[in-house]
């Protein structure tokens, strides 16, 4: 399945718009990752533990969006947007939402 942020796919005509599809993932960040990220913040550098959480959450949100598009008979998704939020009283939850328009292309 072609998944793109653009409104159309070069070389393909959109035959039918099936509707907007979403994929949502909420991941908690555990104490160990939070502690490791705190050390990185103190000493400087990139936080591999948080980056890993972010990458995994984004990939899962896109997979979920793709599954929902397939369920309604689409073979591509255009206009994809990915949003990130932190949730929880301690901001220890990461929410990633992927959305786009499910379409049928030639």
PyMOL commands that set and color helices and strands:
alter all, ss='L'
color gray80, all
select helices_A, chain A and resi 31-43+48-71
alter helices_A, ss='H'
color red, helices_A
select strands_A, chain A and resi 2-3+14-28+76-87+93-105
alter strands_A, ss='S'
color yellow, strands_A
deselect
rebuild
show_as cartoon
